[in-house]
């Protein structure tokens, strides 16, 4: 799928063929454009200047139709051609994606921008997975790393824990969250709005950024061959390559939710304690 910059015009050349790439002779043609949720972007309309029997058509989607909704960094546009063939209508679909110039947004899908991520990576040695990865794979790994880290419970964010009320990133005795009054904050970092991240204690934010790079590196390394630890978590007890063999203890490996390198940065701020109440 082709990727284009959001907010720019996109020209699409679409062949008029069926699903087996056989040419279709269309008598007339209409088209529409919808986003990833099916919402109409360009209403169904006749294509101006269409010549019956054409082998392909050019659909220009204007810049204002390629805007991304607030809170999103990527979106899709699906163009559907409605070709009149005899007394029937044949549809042809073409899909492309649009993305923001800054695809990683702090507090939305990351703990840092891509430029900041490359800077943070300079502080961590032996990032073999990260250094070998393509840009698009780094972006995907960063988003996935943030999702995994958000599953942890951060003790720094708990009410009245470590004198939280004296910290500046939330008003005293209150939480800024889109769920205020509905849920207990309880250390869930996803409840913090994007505007609150820059107000986090510097040491905590730096740990989140370092851990995100470490976790992304682990994800990228696993996707290119897999680490022994990941294989152990999945149940490996013996690994053989040619005449070389490794045998591991059969005990269950603790799965912390993130990789051990990432947890080394997060350990001072993560709580694994549980509370029961009624």
Secondary structure, 3 states (H helix, E strand, C coil): CEEEECCCCEEEEEECECCCCCECCCCEEEEEEEECCCCEEEEEEECCCCCCCCCEEEEEECHHHHCCCCCCCEEEEEEEEEEEECCEEEEEEEEEEEECCCCCCECCCECCCHHHHHHHHCCCCCCHHHHHCCHHHHHHHHHHHHHHHCCCCEHHHCCCCCCHHHCCCCCCCCCCCCCCCCCCCCCCHHHCCHHHHCCCCHHHHHHHHHHHHHHHHHHHHHHCCCCHHHHHHCCCCEEEECCEEEECCCCCCCCCCCCHHHHHHHHHHECCCCCCCC
